[in-house]
Amino acid sequence: MELMKGVYQVKVPMPLGPGLDHINVYLLEGTNGNLLIDAGWNTPEAFTALKQELLVDGFQIKDISHIAITHLHPDHYGLAGRIKEISGAKILMSEVESSMLEQRYMDVSSLLDSVTEFLGASGIPKDDLPQFSKASMPVLDFVVPVKPDEMLNAESTIEMEPFKLKVIMTPGHSPGHICFYEPNRKYLFAGDHILSDISPHIGLHPQSGENPLSDYLNSLQAMKELEVKFVFPGHGGVFSGLNQKIEALMGHHQEREWEIMKLISKGPKTAYQIAQEIPWMPGGEPIGFIKLATLDKRLAVLETLAHLQYLISQGKVTKDSRDQVNYYESLVMP
């Protein structure tokens, strides 16, 4: 579907939920090639949907000359390898995301070991640890790994006349996440950095960087400097009012900070214990921790850890390790 002149949106179905049943990928039609921003999961249904929707707009898979990946999560990256096999498209991604590629999708054993140790230190019971550690392994079936032909950084631009996209580094949701800004039209292709309806997941884990929530909040603050008419997100509808959305996201994280500090103001708790007392919204509606699927429970713990690490960096929370498990306690009243 053509949203703006030369900008087409394709809704590619996702096999996992809840709440998110598709990802938005965008095709930018250029005079010297066609750029696909993100790619979708590698499933037969996703590939068929991508192919058919492109045909409706007058394109074929072979017409894609470049694929720009906002980040390595399987819903954004999974189909890139298959598309490249057909079209010969050049794969573009950030240097940071590229550095994580092999460990995440090609030789996962060392990362799995690190995740297991990390989750154990978060207080997850030993009996539950194997299923928590392996909860993300099924996504490997939805990715055709492919290395980038070109790595992007903060100085990079992608010229696909009449579009000229400036690369914006936006770590947080993933440490090498990037957005693409078209200054002439004032379009922002935001990936999962800023979404229209939900708050992006920000989690602390072995591949997240030391303080992902701090990275994310700093990225949001810096984005206020951009003049943006329309935001094209990876999920949800296209929207305007970027600064209002940024303020809402910052407010959400301040509220979560208060919730966590209140929970640990009367004594130390593990991240796993804290996560169990917070309402989570994987499908857009609040749901108790116990009702979450195992993968969503793991994401909840990682998000809790990101907040705790941020609060430690702010001098508001302290961490103490006992028997290889970390406990957190508030240093100030919420």
C-alpha positions as CSV (number, residue, x, y, z in Angstrom):
1,M,0.0,0.0,0.0
2,E,1.5,3.4,-1.0
3,L,1.3,5.6,2.0
4,M,3.2,8.6,0.6
5,K,4.6,9.1,-2.9
6,G,7.3,6.4,-3.3
7,V,6.8,5.0,0.2
8,Y,5.0,1.6,0.4
9,Q,4.0,-0.3,3.5
10,V,3.7,-4.1,3.6
11,K,2.2,-5.8,6.6
12,V,4.1,-9.1,7.1
13,P,2.4,-11.6,9.4
14,M,4.2,-12.8,12.5
15,P,4.0,-16.4,13.9
16,L,4.3,-15.4,17.6
17,G,2.3,-13.1,19.7
18,P,0.4,-12.1,21.7
19,G,-0.7,-8.7,20.5
20,L,1.7,-8.2,17.6
21,D,0.3,-10.2,14.6
22,H,2.4,-8.5,11.9
23,I,5.4,-6.2,11.3
24,N,5.5,-3.2,9.0
25,V,8.2,-3.2,6.4
26,Y,8.6,-0.3,4.0
27,L,9.6,-0.2,0.4
28,L,11.1,3.1,-0.9
29,E,10.9,3.4,-4.6
30,G,14.0,5.0,-6.1
31,T,15.3,5.9,-9.5
32,N,18.5,3.9,-8.9
33,G,17.0,1.0,-7.0
34,N,14.4,0.1,-4.4
35,L,15.1,0.0,-0.6
36,L,13.3,-2.3,1.8
37,I,13.4,-1.2,5.4
38,D,13.3,-4.4,7.5
39,A,12.2,-7.7,6.2
40,G,9.9,-9.8,8.5
41,W,10.1,-13.4,9.8
42,N,11.2,-16.2,7.6
43,T,8.0,-18.2,7.4
44,P,6.1,-19.4,4.2
45,E,3.2,-17.2,5.2
46,A,5.4,-14.1,5.7
47,F,7.2,-14.6,2.4
48,T,4.0,-15.1,0.5
49,A,2.4,-12.0,2.1
50,L,5.4,-9.9,1.2
51,K,5.5,-11.2,-2.3
52,Q,1.8,-10.7,-2.9
53,E,1.5,-7.3,-1.4
54,L,4.5,-6.1,-3.4
55,L,2.9,-7.4,-6.6
56,V,-0.2,-5.4,-5.8
57,D,1.9,-2.3,-5.8
58,G,3.7,-3.3,-9.0
59,F,7.0,-4.8,-7.6
60,Q,8.6,-8.2,-7.4
61,I,11.1,-9.6,-4.8
62,K,13.8,-9.3,-7.5
63,D,13.2,-5.6,-7.7
64,I,14.6,-5.0,-4.2
65,S,18.1,-3.7,-4.5
66,H,18.9,-2.9,-0.9
67,I,17.6,-4.1,2.5
68,A,18.2,-1.8,5.5
69,I,17.8,-3.6,8.8
70,T,16.9,-1.5,11.9
71,H,18.0,-4.3,14.3
72,L,18.6,-8.0,14.4
73,H,15.4,-9.2,16.1
74,P,13.9,-12.0,13.9
75,D,10.7,-10.1,13.0
76,H,12.9,-7.4,11.4
77,Y,15.8,-9.5,10.0
78,G,14.6,-13.0,9.5
79,L,13.6,-12.9,5.8
80,A,16.6,-10.8,4.7
81,G,18.7,-13.8,3.7
82,R,16.0,-15.3,1.6
83,I,15.2,-12.0,-0.2
84,K,18.9,-11.6,-0.9
85,E,19.1,-15.1,-2.4
86,I,16.4,-14.1,-4.9
87,S,17.2,-10.4,-5.6
88,G,20.9,-10.1,-4.8
89,A,20.0,-7.2,-2.6
90,K,22.7,-5.6,-0.5
91,I,22.2,-5.9,3.2
92,L,22.8,-2.9,5.4
93,M,22.9,-2.8,9.2
94,S,24.8,-1.1,12.0
95,E,28.2,-2.2,13.0
96,V,27.0,-3.1,16.5
97,E,24.2,-5.4,15.3
98,S,26.6,-7.0,12.8
99,S,29.0,-7.9,15.7
100,M,26.3,-9.9,17.4
101,L,25.1,-11.8,14.4
102,E,27.2,-14.9,14.6
103,Q,26.7,-15.5,18.3
104,R,23.0,-14.9,18.1
105,Y,22.0,-16.9,15.0
106,M,25.0,-19.1,13.8
107,D,26.8,-20.4,16.8
108,V,24.5,-19.9,19.8
109,S,26.1,-22.3,22.4
110,S,28.2,-19.7,24.1
111,L,25.4,-17.2,24.2
112,L,23.0,-19.8,25.6
113,D,25.5,-20.5,28.4
114,S,25.8,-16.8,29.2
115,V,22.1,-16.4,29.3
116,T,21.6,-19.4,31.6
117,E,24.1,-18.0,34.1
118,F,22.6,-14.5,33.8
119,L,19.1,-15.7,34.4
120,G,20.2,-17.8,37.3
121,A,21.7,-14.7,39.0
122,S,18.4,-13.0,38.5
123,G,16.7,-15.3,40.9
124,I,14.9,-17.7,38.5
125,P,14.4,-21.0,40.3
126,K,16.8,-23.8,39.2
127,D,13.9,-26.0,38.2
128,D,12.6,-23.3,35.8
129,L,15.9,-22.2,34.5
130,P,16.3,-24.6,31.5
131,Q,12.9,-23.5,30.0
132,F,13.7,-19.8,30.6
133,S,17.1,-20.1,29.1
134,K,15.9,-21.8,25.9
135,A,12.6,-19.9,25.6
136,S,13.9,-17.9,22.6
137,M,15.5,-20.9,20.7
138,P,12.4,-21.5,18.5
139,V,13.0,-18.2,16.8
140,L,16.1,-19.6,15.1
141,D,13.7,-21.4,12.7
142,F,12.5,-18.0,11.5
143,V,15.8,-16.6,10.5
144,V,18.0,-17.1,7.4
145,P,21.3,-15.6,8.7
146,V,23.1,-13.3,6.3
147,K,26.0,-11.0,6.9
148,P,25.8,-7.4,5.9
149,D,27.3,-6.1,2.7
150,E,27.6,-2.6,4.2
151,M,27.8,-1.6,7.9
152,L,26.3,1.7,8.9
153,N,27.2,4.2,11.6
154,A,26.2,7.7,12.7
155,E,27.9,9.2,9.8
156,S,26.2,7.1,7.2
157,T,23.5,8.1,4.7
158,I,21.6,5.9,2.2
159,E,21.0,7.6,-1.1
160,M,18.1,6.1,-3.1
161,E,17.0,9.0,-5.2
162,P,14.8,10.8,-4.6
163,F,15.3,9.7,-1.0
164,K,18.3,10.4,1.1
165,L,18.2,8.7,4.5
166,K,20.3,9.8,7.4
167,V,21.2,7.0,9.8
168,I,20.3,7.8,13.5
169,M,21.9,5.6,16.2
170,T,19.2,4.7,18.7
171,P,20.5,2.1,21.1
172,G,18.1,0.7,23.8
173,H,15.7,-1.9,22.3
174,S,18.8,-3.4,20.8
175,P,22.3,-1.9,21.3
176,G,22.9,-1.3,17.6
177,H,19.3,-0.3,16.7
178,I,19.1,2.4,14.0
179,C,16.4,4.6,12.6
180,F,16.3,6.3,9.2
181,Y,15.5,10.0,8.8
182,E,14.6,11.6,5.5
183,P,15.2,15.3,6.3
184,N,13.6,16.7,3.1
185,R,10.3,15.0,3.7
186,K,10.8,14.9,7.5
187,Y,10.0,11.2,7.6
188,L,11.3,8.9,10.4
189,F,11.5,5.2,9.9
190,A,11.6,4.1,13.5
191,G,11.8,0.3,13.7
192,D,11.1,-0.6,17.3
193,H,12.6,2.5,18.8
194,I,9.3,4.4,19.0
195,L,5.9,2.6,18.4
196,S,2.5,4.1,18.1
197,D,0.6,2.0,20.7
198,I,3.0,0.2,23.0
199,S,6.3,0.8,24.8
200,P,9.2,-1.0,23.2
201,H,10.8,-3.7,25.3
202,I,14.1,-2.6,26.9
203,G,15.9,-5.5,28.6
204,L,19.2,-6.1,30.2
205,H,21.0,-9.3,29.0
206,P,24.4,-10.5,27.8
207,Q,24.0,-8.7,24.4
208,S,22.2,-5.6,25.6
209,G,25.1,-3.3,26.6
210,E,25.7,-2.3,30.2
211,N,22.8,0.1,30.7
212,P,20.2,-0.3,27.9
213,L,17.5,1.8,29.6
214,S,19.9,4.7,30.0
215,D,20.9,4.3,26.3
216,Y,17.2,4.3,25.3
217,L,16.2,7.4,27.3
218,N,19.2,9.3,25.9
219,S,18.2,8.2,22.4
220,L,14.7,9.4,23.0
221,Q,15.9,12.7,24.3
222,A,18.2,13.3,21.3
223,M,15.4,12.5,18.9
224,K,13.5,15.6,20.1
225,E,16.0,17.6,18.0
226,L,14.6,16.2,14.8
227,E,11.8,17.9,12.9
228,V,9.5,15.0,12.0
229,K,6.1,15.1,10.2
230,F,5.4,11.4,10.1
231,V,6.8,8.4,12.0
232,F,6.8,5.0,10.3
233,P,7.1,2.4,13.0
234,G,7.8,-1.3,12.9
235,H,4.5,-2.1,14.6
236,G,1.3,-0.1,14.7
237,G,0.1,2.7,12.6
238,V,2.0,5.6,11.1
239,F,1.7,8.7,13.4
240,S,2.7,12.3,13.9
241,G,3.4,14.1,17.2
242,L,6.8,12.6,17.8
243,N,7.7,14.7,20.8
244,Q,4.4,14.0,22.6
245,K,5.0,10.3,22.1
246,I,8.6,10.7,23.5
247,E,7.2,12.4,26.6
248,A,4.7,9.6,27.1
249,L,7.4,6.9,26.8
250,M,9.6,8.8,29.3
251,G,6.6,9.1,31.7
252,H,6.0,5.3,31.4
253,H,9.5,4.5,32.5
254,Q,9.3,7.0,35.4
255,E,6.2,5.2,36.6
256,R,7.8,1.8,36.3
257,E,10.8,3.2,38.2
258,W,8.5,4.3,41.0
259,E,6.8,0.9,41.1
260,I,10.1,-1.0,41.4
261,M,11.5,1.3,44.0
262,K,8.4,0.9,46.1
263,L,8.6,-2.9,45.9
264,I,12.2,-2.9,47.2
265,S,11.9,-0.1,49.7
266,K,11.2,-2.5,52.6
267,G,13.9,-5.0,51.9
268,P,16.0,-6.7,49.2
269,K,14.4,-8.7,46.4
270,T,15.6,-10.5,43.2
271,A,14.7,-9.3,39.8
272,Y,12.5,-12.4,39.4
273,Q,10.6,-11.6,42.6
274,I,10.1,-8.0,41.6
275,A,8.9,-8.9,38.1
276,Q,6.2,-11.1,39.6
277,E,4.6,-8.1,41.3
278,I,4.5,-5.9,38.3
279,P,1.5,-5.8,35.8
280,W,2.7,-6.6,32.3
281,M,1.1,-5.8,28.9
282,P,2.4,-8.2,26.2
283,G,-0.9,-7.8,24.2
284,G,-1.7,-4.3,25.2
285,E,-3.8,-5.2,28.3
286,P,-2.4,-5.7,31.8
287,I,-1.8,-9.3,32.8
288,G,-0.3,-10.9,35.9
289,F,3.2,-12.4,35.6
290,I,1.9,-15.9,36.4
291,K,-0.3,-15.9,33.3
292,L,2.5,-15.0,30.9
293,A,4.1,-17.4,28.5
294,T,7.6,-18.5,29.5
295,L,9.2,-16.2,26.9
296,D,7.2,-13.2,28.1
297,K,8.1,-14.0,31.7
298,R,11.8,-14.0,30.6
299,L,11.3,-10.6,28.8
300,A,9.6,-9.3,32.0
301,V,12.6,-10.2,34.1
302,L,15.0,-8.7,31.6
303,E,13.0,-5.5,31.5
304,T,13.0,-5.4,35.3
305,L,16.8,-5.8,35.3
306,A,17.2,-2.9,32.8
307,H,15.3,-0.7,35.2
308,L,17.3,-1.9,38.2
309,Q,20.6,-1.3,36.4
310,Y,19.4,2.2,35.5
311,L,18.4,2.9,39.1
312,I,21.8,1.7,40.3
313,S,23.5,4.1,37.9
314,Q,21.3,6.9,39.3
315,G,22.4,6.0,42.9
316,K,18.9,5.0,43.9
317,V,19.3,1.3,44.2
318,T,22.0,-1.0,45.5
319,K,22.8,-4.6,44.5
320,D,24.1,-7.3,46.7
321,S,25.1,-10.9,45.6
322,R,24.4,-13.9,47.8
323,D,25.0,-17.5,46.7
324,Q,25.4,-16.3,43.1
325,V,22.0,-14.5,43.1
326,N,21.6,-10.8,43.0
327,Y,19.4,-8.9,45.4
328,Y,18.3,-5.3,45.0
329,E,17.2,-2.7,47.6
330,S,16.2,0.9,47.4
331,L,18.5,3.5,48.8
332,V,15.9,6.3,48.7
333,M,12.2,6.4,49.3
334,P,10.1,6.4,46.1
